[in-house]
C-alpha cells in the first residue's frame, strides 16, 4: 500500500502544481483583459463616445463582427 499511497500523493502534488500555474495564468489573462478594456474605453471617451454600459458596447461590437461574416 505504501507504493500506492506514494503514487497517489505524487499525482496529487502534480495536479496541485498544474492548478496553481493555471490560476496564475488566468489571473494574468484577466488582468490583461481589464487593461485592454480600460484602454479601449478611454479611446472611445476621447472620441466623444458616451459610455453607458460596457456590456452593451461589447454586445454591439460582437453583433457588428458577426454581420461581417
mmCIF file as Biopython writes it, N, C-alpha, C and O atoms, coordinates in Angstrom:
data_model
#
loop_
_atom_site.group_PDB
_atom_site.id
_atom_site.type_symbol
_atom_site.label_atom_id
_atom_site.label_alt_id
_atom_site.label_comp_id
_atom_site.label_asym_id
_atom_site.label_entity_id
_atom_site.label_seq_id
_atom_site.pdbx_PDB_ins_code
_atom_site.Cartn_x
_atom_site.Cartn_y
_atom_site.Cartn_z
_atom_site.occupancy
_atom_site.B_iso_or_equiv
_atom_site.auth_seq_id
_atom_site.auth_asym_id
_atom_site.pdbx_PDB_model_num
ATOM 1   N N  . UNK A ? 1  ? 0.808   -1.210 0.000   1.0 0.0 1  A 1 
ATOM 2   C CA . UNK A ? 1  ? 0.000   0.000  0.000   1.0 0.0 1  A 1 
ATOM 3   C C  . UNK A ? 1  ? 0.846   1.267  0.000   1.0 0.0 1  A 1 
ATOM 4   O O  . UNK A ? 1  ? 0.387   2.315  -0.454  1.0 0.0 1  A 1 
ATOM 5   N N  . UNK A ? 2  ? 2.035   1.186  0.487   1.0 0.0 2  A 1 
ATOM 6   C CA . UNK A ? 2  ? 2.895   2.357  0.551   1.0 0.0 2  A 1 
ATOM 7   C C  . UNK A ? 2  ? 3.198   2.905  -0.838  1.0 0.0 2  A 1 
ATOM 8   O O  . UNK A ? 2  ? 3.197   4.117  -1.055  1.0 0.0 2  A 1 
ATOM 9   N N  . UNK A ? 3  ? 3.457   1.993  -1.779  1.0 0.0 3  A 1 
ATOM 10  C CA . UNK A ? 3  ? 3.725   2.438  -3.149  1.0 0.0 3  A 1 
ATOM 11  C C  . UNK A ? 3  ? 2.510   3.132  -3.751  1.0 0.0 3  A 1 
ATOM 12  O O  . UNK A ? 3  ? 2.641   4.145  -4.438  1.0 0.0 3  A 1 
ATOM 13  N N  . UNK A ? 4  ? 1.324   2.578  -3.489  1.0 0.0 4  A 1 
ATOM 14  C CA . UNK A ? 4  ? 0.101   3.177  -3.994  1.0 0.0 4  A 1 
ATOM 15  C C  . UNK A ? 4  ? -0.114  4.557  -3.372  1.0 0.0 4  A 1 
ATOM 16  O O  . UNK A ? 4  ? -0.474  5.509  -4.065  1.0 0.0 4  A 1 
ATOM 17  N N  . UNK A ? 5  ? 0.107   4.656  -2.080  1.0 0.0 5  A 1 
ATOM 18  C CA . UNK A ? 5  ? -0.050  5.940  -1.384  1.0 0.0 5  A 1 
ATOM 19  C C  . UNK A ? 5  ? 0.919   6.979  -1.931  1.0 0.0 5  A 1 
ATOM 20  O O  . UNK A ? 5  ? 0.550   8.137  -2.126  1.0 0.0 5  A 1 
ATOM 21  N N  . UNK A ? 6  ? 2.142   6.570  -2.173  1.0 0.0 6  A 1 
ATOM 22  C CA . UNK A ? 6  ? 3.140   7.489  -2.718  1.0 0.0 6  A 1 
ATOM 23  C C  . UNK A ? 6  ? 2.775   7.918  -4.137  1.0 0.0 6  A 1 
ATOM 24  O O  . UNK A ? 6  ? 2.968   9.076  -4.507  1.0 0.0 6  A 1 
ATOM 25  N N  . UNK A ? 7  ? 2.253   6.991  -4.924  1.0 0.0 7  A 1 
ATOM 26  C CA . UNK A ? 7  ? 1.845   7.323  -6.289  1.0 0.0 7  A 1 
ATOM 27  C C  . UNK A ? 7  ? 0.692   8.320  -6.288  1.0 0.0 7  A 1 
ATOM 28  O O  . UNK A ? 7  ? 0.692   9.289  -7.047  1.0 0.0 7  A 1 
ATOM 29  N N  . UNK A ? 8  ? -0.289  8.068  -5.425  1.0 0.0 8  A 1 
ATOM 30  C CA . UNK A ? 8  ? -1.431  8.979  -5.330  1.0 0.0 8  A 1 
ATOM 31  C C  . UNK A ? 8  ? -0.971  10.330 -4.821  1.0 0.0 8  A 1 
ATOM 32  O O  . UNK A ? 8  ? -1.405  11.365 -5.326  1.0 0.0 8  A 1 
ATOM 33  N N  . UNK A ? 9  ? -0.102  10.333 -3.833  1.0 0.0 9  A 1 
ATOM 34  C CA . UNK A ? 9  ? 0.435   11.590 -3.290  1.0 0.0 9  A 1 
ATOM 35  C C  . UNK A ? 9  ? 1.171   12.359 -4.385  1.0 0.0 9  A 1 
ATOM 36  O O  . UNK A ? 9  ? 0.972   13.565 -4.533  1.0 0.0 9  A 1 
ATOM 37  N N  . UNK A ? 10 ? 2.009   11.683 -5.143  1.0 0.0 10 A 1 
ATOM 38  C CA . UNK A ? 10 ? 2.753   12.326 -6.231  1.0 0.0 10 A 1 
ATOM 39  C C  . UNK A ? 10 ? 1.816   12.895 -7.287  1.0 0.0 10 A 1 
ATOM 40  O O  . UNK A ? 10 ? 2.016   14.007 -7.775  1.0 0.0 10 A 1 
ATOM 41  N N  . UNK A ? 11 ? 0.786   12.118 -7.637  1.0 0.0 11 A 1 
ATOM 42  C CA . UNK A ? 11 ? -0.199  12.585 -8.610  1.0 0.0 11 A 1 
ATOM 43  C C  . UNK A ? 11 ? -0.890  13.848 -8.109  1.0 0.0 11 A 1 
ATOM 44  O O  . UNK A ? 11 ? -1.038  14.820 -8.849  1.0 0.0 11 A 1 
ATOM 45  N N  . UNK A ? 12 ? -1.309  13.825 -6.852  1.0 0.0 12 A 1 
ATOM 46  C CA . UNK A ? 12 ? -1.998  14.980 -6.273  1.0 0.0 12 A 1 
ATOM 47  C C  . UNK A ? 12 ? -1.096  16.211 -6.249  1.0 0.0 12 A 1 
ATOM 48  O O  . UNK A ? 12 ? -1.556  17.319 -6.527  1.0 0.0 12 A 1 
ATOM 49  N N  . UNK A ? 13 ? 0.156   16.031 -5.926  1.0 0.0 13 A 1 
ATOM 50  C CA . UNK A ? 13 ? 1.097   17.160 -5.887  1.0 0.0 13 A 1 
ATOM 51  C C  . UNK A ? 13 ? 1.275   17.758 -7.284  1.0 0.0 13 A 1 
ATOM 52  O O  . UNK A ? 13 ? 1.331   18.977 -7.444  1.0 0.0 13 A 1 
ATOM 53  N N  . UNK A ? 14 ? 1.362   16.899 -8.275  1.0 0.0 14 A 1 
ATOM 54  C CA . UNK A ? 14 ? 1.484   17.373 -9.658  1.0 0.0 14 A 1 
ATOM 55  C C  . UNK A ? 14 ? 0.232   18.136 -10.063 1.0 0.0 14 A 1 
ATOM 56  O O  . UNK A ? 14 ? 0.326   19.209 -10.659 1.0 0.0 14 A 1 
ATOM 57  N N  . UNK A ? 15 ? -0.935  17.596 -9.747  1.0 0.0 15 A 1 
ATOM 58  C CA . UNK A ? 15 ? -2.194  18.260 -10.100 1.0 0.0 15 A 1 
ATOM 59  C C  . UNK A ? 15 ? -2.311  19.618 -9.406  1.0 0.0 15 A 1 
ATOM 60  O O  . UNK A ? 15 ? -2.767  20.587 -10.013 1.0 0.0 15 A 1 
ATOM 61  N N  . UNK A ? 16 ? -1.908  19.690 -8.155  1.0 0.0 16 A 1 
ATOM 62  C CA . UNK A ? 16 ? -1.947  20.963 -7.440  1.0 0.0 16 A 1 
ATOM 63  C C  . UNK A ? 16 ? -1.033  21.994 -8.094  1.0 0.0 16 A 1 
ATOM 64  O O  . UNK A ? 16 ? -1.388  23.169 -8.186  1.0 0.0 16 A 1 
ATOM 65  N N  . UNK A ? 17 ? 0.128   21.566 -8.543  1.0 0.0 17 A 1 
ATOM 66  C CA . UNK A ? 17 ? 1.047   22.481 -9.217  1.0 0.0 17 A 1 
ATOM 67  C C  . UNK A ? 17 ? 0.474   22.956 -10.545 1.0 0.0 17 A 1 
ATOM 68  O O  . UNK A ? 17 ? 0.600   24.129 -10.895 1.0 0.0 17 A 1 
ATOM 69  N N  . UNK A ? 18 ? -0.157  22.047 -11.284 1.0 0.0 18 A 1 
ATOM 70  C CA . UNK A ? 18 ? -0.799  22.420 -12.550 1.0 0.0 18 A 1 
ATOM 71  C C  . UNK A ? 18 ? -1.893  23.445 -12.304 1.0 0.0 18 A 1 
ATOM 72  O O  . UNK A ? 18 ? -1.996  24.431 -13.034 1.0 0.0 18 A 1 
ATOM 73  N N  . UNK A ? 19 ? -2.713  23.220 -11.280 1.0 0.0 19 A 1 
ATOM 74  C CA . UNK A ? 19 ? -3.791  24.159 -10.953 1.0 0.0 19 A 1 
ATOM 75  C C  . UNK A ? 19 ? -3.240  25.515 -10.512 1.0 0.0 19 A 1 
ATOM 76  O O  . UNK A ? 19 ? -3.798  26.560 -10.844 1.0 0.0 19 A 1 
ATOM 77  N N  . UNK A ? 20 ? -2.151  25.484 -9.771  1.0 0.0 20 A 1 
ATOM 78  C CA . UNK A ? 20 ? -1.517  26.730 -9.332  1.0 0.0 20 A 1 
ATOM 79  C C  . UNK A ? 20 ? -1.056  27.544 -10.542 1.0 0.0 20 A 1 
ATOM 80  O O  . UNK A ? 20 ? -1.296  28.749 -10.612 1.0 0.0 20 A 1 
ATOM 81  N N  . UNK A ? 21 ? -0.396  26.883 -11.489 1.0 0.0 21 A 1 
ATOM 82  C CA . UNK A ? 21 ? 0.075   27.560 -12.698 1.0 0.0 21 A 1 
ATOM 83  C C  . UNK A ? 21 ? -1.098  28.059 -13.539 1.0 0.0 21 A 1 
ATOM 84  O O  . UNK A ? 21 ? -1.041  29.155 -14.095 1.0 0.0 21 A 1 
ATOM 85  N N  . UNK A ? 22 ? -2.162  27.258 -13.634 1.0 0.0 22 A 1 
ATOM 86  C CA . UNK A ? 22 ? -3.345  27.659 -14.396 1.0 0.0 22 A 1 
ATOM 87  C C  . UNK A ? 22 ? -3.997  28.883 -13.763 1.0 0.0 22 A 1 
ATOM 88  O O  . UNK A ? 22 ? -4.372  29.820 -14.468 1.0 0.0 22 A 1 
ATOM 89  N N  . UNK A ? 23 ? -4.136  28.882 -12.439 1.0 0.0 23 A 1 
ATOM 90  C CA . UNK A ? 23 ? -4.724  30.017 -11.733 1.0 0.0 23 A 1 
ATOM 91  C C  . UNK A ? 23 ? -3.909  31.280 -11.989 1.0 0.0 23 A 1 
ATOM 92  O O  . UNK A ? 23 ? -4.467  32.352 -12.222 1.0 0.0 23 A 1 
ATOM 93  N N  . UNK A ? 24 ? -2.594  31.145 -11.943 1.0 0.0 24 A 1 
ATOM 94  C CA . UNK A ? 24 ? -1.716  32.287 -12.191 1.0 0.0 24 A 1 
ATOM 95  C C  . UNK A ? 24 ? -1.916  32.820 -13.611 1.0 0.0 24 A 1 
ATOM 96  O O  . UNK A ? 24 ? -2.012  34.030 -13.816 1.0 0.0 24 A 1 
ATOM 97  N N  . UNK A ? 25 ? -1.978  31.912 -14.591 1.0 0.0 25 A 1 
ATOM 98  C CA . UNK A ? 25 ? -2.174  32.306 -15.990 1.0 0.0 25 A 1 
ATOM 99  C C  . UNK A ? 25 ? -3.533  32.977 -16.187 1.0 0.0 25 A 1 
ATOM 100 O O  . UNK A ? 25 ? -3.632  33.981 -16.892 1.0 0.0 25 A 1 
ATOM 101 N N  . UNK A ? 26 ? -4.580  32.426 -15.568 1.0 0.0 26 A 1 
ATOM 102 C CA . UNK A ? 26 ? -5.914  33.012 -15.700 1.0 0.0 26 A 1 
ATOM 103 C C  . UNK A ? 26 ? -5.978  34.401 -15.068 1.0 0.0 26 A 1 
ATOM 104 O O  . UNK A ? 26 ? -6.612  35.305 -15.612 1.0 0.0 26 A 1 
ATOM 105 N N  . UNK A ? 27 ? -5.330  34.566 -13.937 1.0 0.0 27 A 1 
ATOM 106 C CA . UNK A ? 27 ? -5.295  35.893 -13.306 1.0 0.0 27 A 1 
ATOM 107 C C  . UNK A ? 27 ? -4.580  36.900 -14.195 1.0 0.0 27 A 1 
ATOM 108 O O  . UNK A ? 27 ? -5.013  38.045 -14.324 1.0 0.0 27 A 1 
ATOM 109 N N  . UNK A ? 28 ? -3.486  36.466 -14.804 1.0 0.0 28 A 1 
ATOM 110 C CA . UNK A ? 28 ? -2.753  37.345 -15.706 1.0 0.0 28 A 1 
ATOM 111 C C  . UNK A ? 28 ? -3.608  37.688 -16.932 1.0 0.0 28 A 1 
ATOM 112 O O  . UNK A ? 28 ? -3.666  38.844 -17.352 1.0 0.0 28 A 1 
ATOM 113 N N  . UNK A ? 29 ? -4.266  36.678 -17.497 1.0 0.0 29 A 1 
ATOM 114 C CA . UNK A ? 29 ? -5.148  36.918 -18.652 1.0 0.0 29 A 1 
ATOM 115 C C  . UNK A ? 29 ? -6.271  37.881 -18.288 1.0 0.0 29 A 1 
ATOM 116 O O  . UNK A ? 29 ? -6.596  38.777 -19.066 1.0 0.0 29 A 1 
ATOM 117 N N  . UNK A ? 30 ? -6.863  37.701 -17.112 1.0 0.0 30 A 1 
ATOM 118 C CA . UNK A ? 30 ? -7.939  38.569 -16.660 1.0 0.0 30 A 1 
ATOM 119 C C  . UNK A ? 30 ? -7.435  40.001 -16.494 1.0 0.0 30 A 1 
ATOM 120 O O  . UNK A ? 30 ? -8.106  40.954 -16.893 1.0 0.0 30 A 1 
ATOM 121 N N  . UNK A ? 31 ? -6.264  40.143 -15.910 1.0 0.0 31 A 1 
ATOM 122 C CA . UNK A ? 31 ? -5.683  41.475 -15.737 1.0 0.0 31 A 1 
ATOM 123 C C  . UNK A ? 31 ? -5.403  42.119 -17.090 1.0 0.0 31 A 1 
ATOM 124 O O  . UNK A ? 31 ? -5.648  43.311 -17.274 1.0 0.0 31 A 1 
ATOM 125 N N  . UNK A ? 32 ? -4.893  41.340 -18.034 1.0 0.0 32 A 1 
ATOM 126 C CA . UNK A ? 32 ? -4.653  41.860 -19.388 1.0 0.0 32 A 1 
ATOM 127 C C  . UNK A ? 32 ? -5.955  42.334 -20.028 1.0 0.0 32 A 1 
ATOM 128 O O  . UNK A ? 32 ? -5.986  43.379 -20.678 1.0 0.0 32 A 1 
ATOM 129 N N  . UNK A ? 33 ? -7.029  41.565 -19.844 1.0 0.0 33 A 1 
ATOM 130 C CA . UNK A ? 33 ? -8.335  41.963 -20.392 1.0 0.0 33 A 1 
ATOM 131 C C  . UNK A ? 33 ? -8.817  43.266 -19.772 1.0 0.0 33 A 1 
ATOM 132 O O  . UNK A ? 33 ? -9.349  44.129 -20.469 1.0 0.0 33 A 1 
ATOM 133 N N  . UNK A ? 34 ? -8.633  43.410 -18.467 1.0 0.0 34 A 1 
ATOM 134 C CA . UNK A ? 34 ? -9.046  44.642 -17.798 1.0 0.0 34 A 1 
ATOM 135 C C  . UNK A ? 34 ? -8.270  45.839 -18.333 1.0 0.0 34 A 1 
ATOM 136 O O  . UNK A ? 34 ? -8.842  46.907 -18.553 1.0 0.0 34 A 1 
ATOM 137 N N  . UNK A ? 35 ? -6.978  45.662 -18.541 1.0 0.0 35 A 1 
ATOM 138 C CA . UNK A ? 35 ? -6.145  46.745 -19.058 1.0 0.0 35 A 1 
ATOM 139 C C  . UNK A ? 35 ? -6.593  47.119 -20.473 1.0 0.0 35 A 1 
ATOM 140 O O  . UNK A ? 35 ? -6.714  48.299 -20.802 1.0 0.0 35 A 1 
ATOM 141 N N  . UNK A ? 36 ? -6.835  46.112 -21.300 1.0 0.0 36 A 1 
ATOM 142 C CA . UNK A ? 36 ? -7.285  46.372 -22.672 1.0 0.0 36 A 1 
ATOM 143 C C  . UNK A ? 36 ? -8.647  47.060 -22.675 1.0 0.0 36 A 1 
ATOM 144 O O  . UNK A ? 36 ? -8.880  47.982 -23.457 1.0 0.0 36 A 1 
ATOM 145 N N  . UNK A ? 37 ? -9.541  46.614 -21.804 1.0 0.0 37 A 1 
ATOM 146 C CA . UNK A ? 37 ? -10.866 47.218 -21.733 1.0 0.0 37 A 1 
ATOM 147 C C  . UNK A ? 37 ? -10.770 48.685 -21.329 1.0 0.0 37 A 1 
ATOM 148 O O  . UNK A ? 37 ? -11.430 49.536 -21.924 1.0 0.0 37 A 1 
ATOM 149 N N  . UNK A ? 38 ? -9.961  48.983 -20.332 1.0 0.0 38 A 1 
ATOM 150 C CA . UNK A ? 38 ? -9.787  50.369 -19.895 1.0 0.0 38 A 1 
ATOM 151 C C  . UNK A ? 38 ? -9.207  51.229 -21.012 1.0 0.0 38 A 1 
ATOM 152 O O  . UNK A ? 38 ? -9.623  52.372 -21.203 1.0 0.0 38 A 1 
ATOM 153 N N  . UNK A ? 39 ? -8.245  50.678 -21.748 1.0 0.0 39 A 1 
ATOM 154 C CA . UNK A ? 39 ? -7.655  51.427 -22.844 1.0 0.0 39 A 1 
ATOM 155 C C  . UNK A ? 39 ? -8.694  51.727 -23.919 1.0 0.0 39 A 1 
ATOM 156 O O  . UNK A ? 39 ? -8.814  52.863 -24.379 1.0 0.0 39 A 1 
ATOM 157 N N  . UNK A ? 40 ? -9.442  50.701 -24.314 1.0 0.0 40 A 1 
ATOM 158 C CA . UNK A ? 40 ? -10.450 50.880 -25.366 1.0 0.0 40 A 1 
ATOM 159 C C  . UNK A ? 40 ? -11.517 51.873 -24.920 1.0 0.0 40 A 1 
ATOM 160 O O  . UNK A ? 40 ? -11.939 52.726 -25.702 1.0 0.0 40 A 1 
ATOM 161 N N  . UNK A ? 41 ? -11.953 51.767 -23.676 1.0 0.0 41 A 1 
ATOM 162 C CA . UNK A ? 41 ? -12.950 52.717 -23.171 1.0 0.0 41 A 1 
ATOM 163 C C  . UNK A ? 41 ? -12.406 54.141 -23.162 1.0 0.0 41 A 1 
ATOM 164 O O  . UNK A ? 41 ? -13.130 55.092 -23.455 1.0 0.0 41 A 1 
ATOM 165 N N  . UNK A ? 42 ? -11.130 54.283 -22.824 1.0 0.0 42 A 1 
ATOM 166 C CA . UNK A ? 42 ? -10.548 55.625 -22.819 1.0 0.0 42 A 1 
ATOM 167 C C  . UNK A ? 42 ? -10.456 56.185 -24.229 1.0 0.0 42 A 1 
ATOM 168 O O  . UNK A ? 42 ? -10.651 57.384 -24.431 1.0 0.0 42 A 1 
ATOM 169 N N  . UNK A ? 43 ? -10.164 55.336 -25.206 1.0 0.0 43 A 1 
ATOM 170 C CA . UNK A ? 43 ? -10.130 55.778 -26.605 1.0 0.0 43 A 1 
ATOM 171 C C  . UNK A ? 43 ? -11.518 56.240 -27.029 1.0 0.0 43 A 1 
ATOM 172 O O  . UNK A ? 43 ? -11.667 57.288 -27.657 1.0 0.0 43 A 1 
ATOM 173 N N  . UNK A ? 44 ? -12.541 55.445 -26.678 1.0 0.0 44 A 1 
ATOM 174 C CA . UNK A ? 44 ? -13.910 55.826 -27.032 1.0 0.0 44 A 1 
ATOM 175 C C  . UNK A ? 44 ? -14.306 57.138 -26.356 1.0 0.0 44 A 1 
ATOM 176 O O  . UNK A ? 44 ? -14.962 57.980 -26.968 1.0 0.0 44 A 1 
ATOM 177 N N  . UNK A ? 45 ? -13.911 57.308 -25.105 1.0 0.0 45 A 1 
ATOM 178 C CA . UNK A ? 45 ? -14.207 58.570 -24.413 1.0 0.0 45 A 1 
ATOM 179 C C  . UNK A ? 45 ? -13.517 59.740 -25.107 1.0 0.0 45 A 1 
ATOM 180 O O  . UNK A ? 45 ? -14.105 60.806 -25.286 1.0 0.0 45 A 1 
ATOM 181 N N  . UNK A ? 46 ? -12.275 59.527 -25.491 1.0 0.0 46 A 1 
ATOM 182 C CA . UNK A ? 46 ? -11.529 60.577 -26.181 1.0 0.0 46 A 1 
ATOM 183 C C  . UNK A ? 46 ? -12.186 60.931 -27.519 1.0 0.0 46 A 1 
ATOM 184 O O  . UNK A ? 46 ? -12.100 62.071 -27.976 1.0 0.0 46 A 1 
ATOM 185 N N  . UNK A ? 47 ? -12.832 59.962 -28.133 1.0 0.0 47 A 1 
ATOM 186 C CA . UNK A ? 47 ? -13.522 60.203 -29.396 1.0 0.0 47 A 1 
ATOM 187 C C  . UNK A ? 47 ? -14.909 60.797 -29.186 1.0 0.0 47 A 1 
ATOM 188 O O  . UNK A ? 47 ? -15.624 61.081 -30.147 1.0 0.0 47 A 1 
ATOM 189 N N  . UNK A ? 48 ? -15.280 60.981 -27.931 1.0 0.0 48 A 1 
ATOM 190 C CA . UNK A ? 48 ? -16.557 61.591 -27.627 1.0 0.0 48 A 1 
ATOM 191 C C  . UNK A ? 48 ? -17.706 60.612 -27.519 1.0 0.0 48 A 1 
ATOM 192 O O  . UNK A ? 48 ? -18.867 61.018 -27.457 1.0 0.0 48 A 1 
ATOM 193 N N  . UNK A ? 49 ? -17.397 59.341 -27.495 1.0 0.0 49 A 1 
ATOM 194 C CA . UNK A ? 49 ? -18.432 58.309 -27.380 1.0 0.0 49 A 1 
ATOM 195 C C  . UNK A ? 49 ? -18.906 58.251 -25.936 1.0 0.0 49 A 1 
ATOM 196 O O  . UNK A ? 49 ? -18.102 58.101 -25.016 1.0 0.0 49 A 1 
ATOM 197 N N  . UNK A ? 50 ? -20.201 58.370 -25.744 1.0 0.0 50 A 1 
ATOM 198 C CA . UNK A ? 50 ? -20.761 58.258 -24.405 1.0 0.0 50 A 1 
ATOM 199 C C  . UNK A ? 50 ? -20.803 56.787 -24.016 1.0 0.0 50 A 1 
ATOM 200 O O  . UNK A ? 50 ? -21.323 55.953 -24.758 1.0 0.0 50 A 1 
ATOM 201 N N  . UNK A ? 51 ? -20.259 56.480 -22.863 1.0 0.0 51 A 1 
ATOM 202 C CA . UNK A ? 51 ? -20.191 55.108 -22.394 1.0 0.0 51 A 1 
ATOM 203 C C  . UNK A ? 51 ? -21.236 54.920 -21.298 1.0 0.0 51 A 1 
ATOM 204 O O  . UNK A ? 51 ? -21.051 55.373 -20.168 1.0 0.0 51 A 1 
ATOM 205 N N  . UNK A ? 52 ? -22.343 54.244 -21.645 1.0 0.0 52 A 1 
ATOM 206 C CA . UNK A ? 52 ? -23.377 53.969 -20.653 1.0 0.0 52 A 1 
ATOM 207 C C  . UNK A ? 52 ? -23.145 52.627 -19.992 1.0 0.0 52 A 1 
ATOM 208 O O  . UNK A ? 52 ? -23.167 52.504 -18.767 1.0 0.0 52 A 1 
ATOM 209 N N  . UNK A ? 53 ? -22.923 51.624 -20.824 1.0 0.0 53 A 1 
ATOM 210 C CA . UNK A ? 53 ? -22.802 50.276 -20.312 1.0 0.0 53 A 1 
ATOM 211 C C  . UNK A ? 53 ? -21.814 49.521 -21.181 1.0 0.0 53 A 1 
ATOM 212 O O  . UNK A ? 53 ? -22.024 49.355 -22.382 1.0 0.0 53 A 1 
ATOM 213 N N  . UNK A ? 54 ? -20.746 49.070 -20.568 1.0 0.0 54 A 1 
ATOM 214 C CA . UNK A ? 54 ? -19.705 48.355 -21.305 1.0 0.0 54 A 1 
ATOM 215 C C  . UNK A ? 54 ? -20.262 47.109 -21.970 1.0 0.0 54 A 1 
ATOM 216 O O  . UNK A ? 54 ? -19.898 46.799 -23.104 1.0 0.0 54 A 1 
ATOM 217 N N  . UNK A ? 55 ? -21.149 46.383 -21.274 1.0 0.0 55 A 1 
ATOM 218 C CA . UNK A ? 55 ? -21.709 45.161 -21.844 1.0 0.0 55 A 1 
ATOM 219 C C  . UNK A ? 55 ? -22.486 45.455 -23.119 1.0 0.0 55 A 1 
ATOM 220 O O  . UNK A ? 55 ? -22.433 44.674 -24.069 1.0 0.0 55 A 1 
ATOM 221 N N  . UNK A ? 56 ? -23.205 46.570 -23.150 1.0 0.0 56 A 1 
ATOM 222 C CA . UNK A ? 56 ? -23.969 46.944 -24.335 1.0 0.0 56 A 1 
ATOM 223 C C  . UNK A ? 56 ? -23.032 47.214 -25.499 1.0 0.0 56 A 1 
ATOM 224 O O  . UNK A ? 56 ? -23.299 46.796 -26.626 1.0 0.0 56 A 1 
ATOM 225 N N  . UNK A ? 57 ? -21.943 47.906 -25.235 1.0 0.0 57 A 1 
ATOM 226 C CA . UNK A ? 57 ? -20.963 48.207 -26.279 1.0 0.0 57 A 1 
ATOM 227 C C  . UNK A ? 57 ? -20.340 46.920 -26.804 1.0 0.0 57 A 1 
ATOM 228 O O  . UNK A ? 57 ? -20.210 46.730 -28.013 1.0 0.0 57 A 1 
ATOM 229 N N  . UNK A ? 58 ? -19.961 46.049 -25.895 1.0 0.0 58 A 1 
ATOM 230 C CA . UNK A ? 58 ? -19.335 44.790 -26.309 1.0 0.0 58 A 1 
ATOM 231 C C  . UNK A ? 58 ? -20.318 43.973 -27.135 1.0 0.0 58 A 1 
ATOM 232 O O  . UNK A ? 58 ? -19.939 43.410 -28.162 1.0 0.0 58 A 1 
ATOM 233 N N  . UNK A ? 59 ? -21.571 43.897 -26.704 1.0 0.0 59 A 1 
ATOM 234 C CA . UNK A ? 59 ? -22.590 43.159 -27.458 1.0 0.0 59 A 1 
ATOM 235 C C  . UNK A ? 59 ? -22.773 43.755 -28.851 1.0 0.0 59 A 1 
ATOM 236 O O  . UNK A ? 59 ? -22.897 43.023 -29.833 1.0 0.0 59 A 1 
ATOM 237 N N  . UNK A ? 60 ? -22.789 45.078 -28.932 1.0 0.0 60 A 1 
ATOM 238 C CA . UNK A ? 60 ? -22.938 45.740 -30.226 1.0 0.0 60 A 1 
ATOM 239 C C  . UNK A ? 60 ? -21.770 45.419 -31.141 1.0 0.0 60 A 1 
ATOM 240 O O  . UNK A ? 60 ? -21.962 45.156 -32.328 1.0 0.0 60 A 1 
ATOM 241 N N  . UNK A ? 61 ? -20.570 45.440 -30.601 1.0 0.0 61 A 1 
ATOM 242 C CA . UNK A ? 61 ? -19.394 45.131 -31.408 1.0 0.0 61 A 1 
ATOM 243 C C  . UNK A ? 61 ? -19.409 43.690 -31.885 1.0 0.0 61 A 1 
ATOM 244 O O  . UNK A ? 61 ? -19.026 43.405 -33.019 1.0 0.0 61 A 1 
ATOM 245 N N  . UNK A ? 62 ? -19.846 42.787 -31.033 1.0 0.0 62 A 1 
ATOM 246 C CA . UNK A ? 62 ? -19.942 41.377 -31.429 1.0 0.0 62 A 1 
ATOM 247 C C  . UNK A ? 62 ? -20.962 41.226 -32.549 1.0 0.0 62 A 1 
ATOM 248 O O  . UNK A ? 62 ? -20.719 40.513 -33.522 1.0 0.0 62 A 1 
ATOM 249 N N  . UNK A ? 63 ? -22.105 41.897 -32.413 1.0 0.0 63 A 1 
ATOM 250 C CA . UNK A ? 63 ? -23.134 41.845 -33.458 1.0 0.0 63 A 1 
ATOM 251 C C  . UNK A ? 63 ? -22.585 42.349 -34.786 1.0 0.0 63 A 1 
ATOM 252 O O  . UNK A ? 63 ? -22.827 41.742 -35.830 1.0 0.0 63 A 1 
ATOM 253 N N  . UNK A ? 64 ? -21.853 43.446 -34.753 1.0 0.0 64 A 1 
ATOM 254 C CA . UNK A ? 64 ? -21.268 44.014 -35.969 1.0 0.0 64 A 1 
ATOM 255 C C  . UNK A ? 64 ? -20.308 43.023 -36.613 1.0 0.0 64 A 1 
ATOM 256 O O  . UNK A ? 64 ? -20.332 42.823 -37.828 1.0 0.0 64 A 1 
ATOM 257 N N  . UNK A ? 65 ? -19.461 42.404 -35.791 1.0 0.0 65 A 1 
ATOM 258 C CA . UNK A ? 65 ? -18.500 41.445 -36.323 1.0 0.0 65 A 1 
ATOM 259 C C  . UNK A ? 65 ? -19.184 40.222 -36.919 1.0 0.0 65 A 1 
ATOM 260 O O  . UNK A ? 65 ? -18.751 39.703 -37.948 1.0 0.0 65 A 1 
ATOM 261 N N  . UNK A ? 66 ? -20.263 39.757 -36.267 1.0 0.0 66 A 1 
ATOM 262 C CA . UNK A ? 66 ? -20.962 38.587 -36.776 1.0 0.0 66 A 1 
ATOM 263 C C  . UNK A ? 66 ? -21.655 38.903 -38.103 1.0 0.0 66 A 1 
ATOM 264 O O  . UNK A ? 66 ? -21.753 38.037 -38.973 1.0 0.0 66 A 1 
ATOM 265 N N  . UNK A ? 67 ? -22.127 40.116 -38.258 1.0 0.0 67 A 1 
ATOM 266 C CA . UNK A ? 67 ? -22.783 40.513 -39.526 1.0 0.0 67 A 1 
ATOM 267 C C  . UNK A ? 67 ? -21.781 40.582 -40.676 1.0 0.0 67 A 1 
ATOM 268 O O  . UNK A ? 67 ? -22.150 40.410 -41.838 1.0 0.0 67 A 1 
ATOM 269 N N  . UNK A ? 68 ? -20.517 40.834 -40.351 1.0 0.0 68 A 1 
ATOM 270 C CA . UNK A ? 68 ? -19.480 40.900 -41.385 1.0 0.0 68 A 1 
ATOM 271 C C  . UNK A ? 68 ? -19.206 39.532 -41.977 1.0 0.0 68 A 1 
ATOM 272 O O  . UNK A ? 68 ? -18.737 39.437 -43.111 1.0 0.0 68 A 1 
ATOM 273 N N  . UNK A ? 69 ? -19.488 38.478 -41.239 1.0 0.0 69 A 1 
ATOM 274 C CA . UNK A ? 69 ? -19.154 37.104 -41.689 1.0 0.0 69 A 1 
ATOM 275 C C  . UNK A ? 69 ? -20.085 36.624 -42.746 1.0 0.0 69 A 1 
ATOM 276 O O  . UNK A ? 69 ? -19.944 35.500 -43.228 1.0 0.0 69 A 1 
#
